[in-house]
Amino acid sequence: WLDAAEKAALFVLDQMRTKEGRLHRTYKDGRARLNGYLEDYSYFANALVSLYEASFDRKWIVSAIEIVDIMIDQFWDEDEGGFFFTGKDHEQLIARGKDPRDGAMPSGNAMAATCLARLSKLTGRPDLANKLERTFDLFATIMRHSPMEAAQMLIAWDLFQPGTREIAIVGEPTSPEVVEILAQLHSRFVPNKVVALRQPTESDEDVKPVRLLESRPAAGTGATVYVCRQWTCSAPTSEIPLFVRSLEK
């Protein structure tokens, strides 16, 4: 499944972007066409973050940041906050819409918020957190009074709260210790979390742009886990039972 996901992501990155990195919406007969909409950018960027958390290959987080930066440049409303449905380089329309309401699928604004929440926790970028807070402020009324129409936005809001766990793992990705740590993590319902991994030989420079991994050295010879909230971490541990107990608090 991971191999299929990576191939799909590489296809979009290699075949469905302009030379400036902007997304096309369709692909047929060897040709990508039509400017991407907000939902194309927000869904794809969020998928790239998920690919990073599944594989810990930093090329995916780098690509996610590239897509998000273009999304902000093209769709962000600097005056009121939130994201327009069409980019500023889209064909001229009478008005540029902006809708936070979920339909059969979550809205583009809700998925943009979800991706910004995850990336802000992983990278520590204050500009992403600022835009996320402005988006929540703009759509607070619908979140408060019509939650069924803004379910994904509320998920993003919950993910952005201080209780979200920021889990930094130090170890070899395929080592038995890391495999067991991830098995314990994913066998439990821990929805509000982000996960990152650095190898023991990597420096702080190597792990950029995942700031969550900076100043997180290995503690001993086995895999080490840091469980943090708002960048404040509990003592690192190599004891899996201690890690499991931290998830259950």
C-alpha positions, 0 to 999 in steps of 0.5 A: 500500500505504501509503495502504491501511495508513493507511486501515486504521489510521484506521478502527481509531483512529476506529471501534474505540475507546471514548471513553477510547481503549480498543480493541474487538475486533470490528466489525460492522454499524456497531458495535464490540464486545468488549474488546480483548485483549493481542494486539489492543493489541500488534499494533496498536501495533507496526503504528503504529510501522511506519506511522511508519517508512514515512511519518514522519508523527508522528501514527502514533507519537503514536497508538502511544504512546497505545495502549501506555500504555493497554496498560500500564495495562490488562494490565501485571503490576506484581508479576511483570512481563509482560502478562496476556492480558485487561485489568483492566477485562475481565469477571471470570475465574477467573484471568488468563492470561499466555503468552509462547509463539508459536503460529501467530502470535506471542504477545501478550507477544512482540509487546508486547515488540517494540513496547516495544523499538522505541518505547524506541529511538525515544522514549528513555522509560526506563519502557518499557525497564524494563518490557521488561527485566522481561518478558525476565527473567520469560520468560528460561527459555522463551527459553533452553530452548525458543527455538522457542516464543519466537521473536518474544520473542527477536527483540524481545530482539535488537532491544533490544541495544546493536548496534541501529542508531538512524537519524535522517535530516534532510531533506525526505521526498520529496527525491531525497537522502532517497529514495535514503537510504531505498532504500539502507537498505531494499535491505539486510538490516538487521533491528535498526534503528529509523528516524526523520526530521525536516525541516530547518525543524523544532525539537526541540520539533516532533519530540517525542516522537521523542527520537532526532531531538532535537539532530540538525541538518542538516549542510550543504544536502543530507539528513543521516544520523546512525547511532547506537547507544544514543544515541551517534552517528557523525559526521553525513554527507550522503555516501550511500556513507559511510552505506552503509558504516556499514550494512555494519560 
